[in-house]
Amino acid sequence: MSTSEFVITPISPLDWPSTLLTGQIQRAGRSYLAYESRLLNRRHFLHSSSFYQQQQNGTASSASLTSAQAVEEKKKEYDLLAMSERKLKKLSYYQVLQRDLPMHASADDIRKAYHKACLKYHPDKTGRGEEDEVFLLVKAAFDTLSDPTKRRSYDSTVDFDENIPKEGVDEADFYNEYGPVFERNLRFASFNDPARQATAKTDDISSPLVKKKGKKNKGGKKSNSSNDLSSQTKETCPSLGDDSTPLSEVHAFYDFWIHFESWRDFTLKATKETEHDVEAADSRDEKRWMKQEIDRKVKKMKKEEMARINLLVERAMAADPRLKRERERERKEKAAKEEARKKLEEEKAELERKEREAREAEEKKKAEVVAKEKANDKKLKEQQKKQLRKAKQLFRKLTMTAYQAAIPNNESTGKDAVWDDLEQMNDDIELLCDKLSSVELNALSEVLGGSAAVEEDGNAPICVDALVEVRQCAQETAAGAERQSLLAIKERQEARKLAAEKAREAKLARASAPWTKDELSALAKAVKKYPPGGSNRWDAVALFINNQCKMPDPRSKEECIEKYNQIAASAASPSAQISSSNVKDASAETDRDGGSGANEPWTEEQDTLLQEMLRKYPADMDKNERWKAIAKGVPGRSKKECVERFKAIREAVRQKG
């Protein structure tokens, strides 16, 4: 398929526009391909005719030509001198040197093809002069293909279709649409670099990836360089595959193209587009400027090339049915996980909500109970205050009424009155109101006559004689307050004396406890460590013993002094210090006092109690404390006897095992 410009030429001025229209047409189809083949001398003019078919089928009139002669005749028909200028421009440099010269031909193949072309198209052979365009074309082709850099740049643009499939390709046509495109672009992979392959051929001609030219394979056929390169390419690059290809290979394929490295060189194309001939530069500065312009254009083309490759990969990944299924599966899994997560969160939120509601309901219930109790207490207090206030008012009113009734009608000096004056009476009334309760005040009010004595329509008489009882009650109340204060002081003093007595008894009880062997040993060490004359000697001795033995009832310094004096008195010299022998004697005496049944055999009941105590007090306890507690749980046995019995039982169990 190719395109060509055309111009519409009017043949008549009737109904034709004044300006000419231009456009593009695409040439395709069998007829055009046959035309191109005949134009390039690749197909005989009578290829489709019945006459040519009869000749090809081997009729008697044309059976004289062999297949080798037909091939030689076809080669002879490929003549550059007979081609027009338009035909020559369509030929590639490889076709100019040799009709069937492959693109990946070696340097030797290109040199041999050039020599053959020179023998045919050299001016000395053709007589067409040095400026013959055919010979110049052959020379330009050799100059380009013999230089690795120029050839690399030429191979980057010659005979290559850069089109990529459009979006929206059906899944059924995916492999047919994208497979050839990836295969076509694979020629520019870094491992297909012509310069790299030429180096590999030169350095390692026996490489297993590139077979030697002319060497026969297992089938007996010769292998050329192009076939070797295609096999190397297929082995190096992952394949697009089909629907049955594993996803790991599919991801490897796209990973290769995502990190695709292209060797494509746009130097020649950039040079043509910029129209800068570096060799024809007038100065070094102009030459440098031309190179910079060409390099800038090359970078831009390289960037566009990589953008095209990335777009191809993106469209392929978007249209790949395998990746679509994988994305759909991942989407479903993600949706399922998200749904499960939401469901779990909802269940958790529901559970928290229920717990919060239950907690709030309980707190609300408690708050209501507390509020109700507070309200009841407040109501009760208010009632009590109201009752006390009414009792005080009634008591004051009755007392004042009785006091006024007790005054004689004549002007008396008040010798027979209960109180000397009104102020004294008010003081006693206020004292009673402050100290007595509402019940007590009501009782005094009843003695004075009650509420009926002060009501307007009441007929109860006021009891004036009861004022003496009120006066006496006030005096007793005043004295009672003082007695209560004295009683409180006395009770506190008695509590202190009782606590001191209990402490003294506890101290005596601790002092009467026998000293253990470890305590006596610690006492001997402390007496030696803290000699006489030091400050707070016995406090330090007691602290040392308590830290060493870690007894539940620590020893005081008085106990330490008393025990020291006992051991010192039992020694030969009263003034001598405690020795280790004295301590041993004291400990032996303590052991004898502590266990009276050292020589008596163990009973079954004692063994059972010992086992129970061993289970009750585990081995992670303090050793001394543990055995001391065990000995207390086995009546008639000392700590030492319990330890020896335990060791005997353990040894018997080991021997049995």
Secondary structure, DSSP 8 states (H G I E B T S, - for coil): -EEEEEE---S-STT--SS--EEEEEE-SHHHHHHHHHHTTSS-TTTTSHHHHHHHTT-GGGTTS-HHHHHHHHHHH--GGGS-HHHHHHS-HHHHH-TT--TT--HHHHHHHHHHHHHHH-HHHH-S-TT-HHHHHHHHHHHHHHSHHHHHHHHTTTT-------S---STTHHHHHHHHHHHHGGGBGGG-HHHHHHHHHH-TT-SSS--TT-B-TTS-B--HHHHHHHHHHHHS-----TTS-HHHHHHHHHHHHT--B----HHHHHHHHT--GGG-SSHHHHHHHHHHHHHHHHHHHHHHHHHHHHHHHHHHHH-HHHHHHHHHHHHHHHHHHHHHHHHHHHHHHHHHHHHHHHHHHHHHHHHHHHHHHHHHHHHHHHHHHHHHHHHHHHHHHHHHHHHHHS-SS----TTSSSSSHHHHHHHHHHHHHHS-HHHHHHHHHHHT-GGGTSTT------TTHHHHHHHHHHHHHHHHHHHHHHHHHHHHHHHHHHHHHHHHHHHHHHHS---HHHHHHHHHHHHHS-TTSTTHHHHHHHHHHHHH--SS---HHHHHHHHHHHHHHSSSTTS---HHHHHHHHHHHHHHH-S-SSS---HHHHHHHHHHHHHS-TTS-HHHHHHHHHHHSTT--HHHHHHHHHHHHHHHHHH-
